[in-house]
Amino acid sequence: MRVDASLIGTGRPGSSLLVTRSRLRFFAKAIGQTDPVFFDVDAARRAGHPDLPVPPTFYYGVDLEVLNAIDLLTELGVDVRAVLHGEQEFTYHAMAYAGDELTSSATITDVYEKKGGALKFLVTKVPIVNQHGVTVVTMRESLVIREIAGAAA
């Protein structure tokens, strides 16, 4: 199969992740967060949160929990050495906290070319919902697939 407009509307199952305090603390530390609401449950509660809140870019990791995340690309015949992360966008709808189970899914929303087909863009929409079925964030991701001599795309 090739990367073209016929892929629009297709998707892949995502993954689920139980958000733990330790995972949130580790992530907050890794991104250089210093606000105590991301580390201390009491500080989070004093700020009006029921538990440690999920930092804004943490959601990207939820979708990375899917087993063999590159399977879709390899099924399409894409040489993963040719894939670049183009952009990432988040639209926030609700808060998520430690103890929530977040689930992602992905749908291809656009495929287009630039540079006479040398660059192909694969755009996906990834809603992430909590255990109550509430969408907490919608991510939009663009992957750039560059032409590699002898590689399929």
N, C-alpha and C positions, 0 to 999 in steps of 0.2 A: 504494500500500500504506500501511497505517496502523501506528502504533506501538501494538501490543497484544500480548497473551500468545501469539498465534500465532507470534511471532518467536522464542520460546524454543527453543533448540537450533540455531538457524541461526548461521552464522558467516561469516567472511571470511578469505581468506588474509592472512597477515601479511607480514612483510618479513624480510630477513636483513641482518646487519651484521657486517663483519669489524672486530673491536675492535682499534684501533691504540693504541700508546703515546701518540701525540700527541693523539688524541681523548680519552683518559683524563686526560691532564695538563690539557688545556683544560677539561674538565668539572670536575675537582677544583678547579682555580683558580676557575672560575665559581661554585662553591658555597661558596667560602671554606675549603676543606679545607687544613689545614696539616701534616698527618701526612706525613712524607717517604716512607712506603711507597707513596703514591699518585703520587709524582713521580720517585723515584730507584729504579732497578732493583736496585742493590746493597742499598739499605735494605729493599726489599721481600723480597729473598732472605734477608737477615739475619733478617727477621721470619718466615721459613718459607714464603714464597710463591715459586712458580716464576717469576713475572714481576709486573708491576704489577697489583694486584687491581682489579676493577671496583667503584667506589663504589656503595653500596646503591640510590640512586635513579636511577642511570644507565640502568637497564633500561627505564624509561618511554620514553626516547628511542629504544630499539630499535624499539618498535612505531610510533613516529612516522615511521620511515624509509619506511613503506609509501607508495607513490605514491598521491596523491589520497586521503588518509586520511578525508576527509569524504564520499567517494562513497557509502558505505553509507547515511549519513543523507540525502543528497540523493535516493538511489533510493527511500527510504522516504517522500519528500515532506516531509521536515523542513526548515523554514526555519532555516538554521544560525545566524541571529541570535538564535534562541530557545534555543540550547543553552548550558548552564552545566556546568562541571565540578563534580560533586557531591562525590566522594571517590575516593581511591586507596588501595589496600591492597596490601602486598607480603608474600608468604610465601616465605622463602628456603629452598632445598633444597641447594644446592651453590655453591661459589665459581666465578667466572669471571675470566679474566685476559686481558691483552693477548695477541693472537694467536688468541683464540677467535673462532669465527664463531657468532653468536647469531641464532636464528630465532624469530619470534613468529607466533602465530595467535590468532584471537579467536572466542569463542562467546558468544552472548547467553544468559545464564542466568536472567534475570528481567526482567519488565516489570510495573510497577505504577503506580497513580495516587494522587495526594493532592489535597486541595482540590477535590474534586468533578470531577476530570479536568483542572483548570487546570495541574497539574504532572504530567508523566509521567516515570518513572524507567526508564532503560535500563541494565541491569547486564550487564557483560561479564566473562568470565574469559579471561585472556591468559597461557597458559604460554609461557615462553621457554626454548628448549633449545639446547644447544651442539652442536658439530659431531659429537659422539659420540652424540647422541640423549638426553643426560642433561638432565632438567629442572633448571635452575638457580634459577628463580624462577617463581612464579605470581602474576600481578597480577590484582586485581579492581578494576574501575572502574565508577563510577556517573555517568551523565550525566543531567542534569535538563533536560527539554524543557518550557519554559513556553508557555502558550497566548498566541499573538499574534493579535490580531483580524485575520481574513482569511487567516491562514496555516494550511496543512495540518499535521497531526501525527496 
